[in-house]
Amino acid sequence: MDHEPQSWFLLEEEGRLFLDAACDHGAFGYSWLIELNAEEQRQFTEQSRAYIGWLAQDIHNGVPILEASQSPTKVATAAPIWASRSARPSSAGERPDGPQAR
């Protein structure tokens, strides 16, 4: 749908919006995928790319991959789902209210 090079991709599938934020912390980089919830979609409708840029930066700053992170996209929010699986989760975890809910 849209992107900002080396920062984020905004994807759409069947009316659902997904943000793939690039996170880079020194020599370590990863991608963090979330599905935009209703409030985030409303903000996107009102503010367009500016909001998506802000949200991607907020995800990056929250370092959601760290266990000690207080980010709303923190890996631990998916712990109940992952606990039922035998393998350790990837960095783009699932949330209780959907595949990548915040």
Helices and strands as residue ranges (DSSP letters): E 2-4, E 8-13, E 16-25, E 28-35, H 38-47, H 49-62, G 75-78, H 79-83
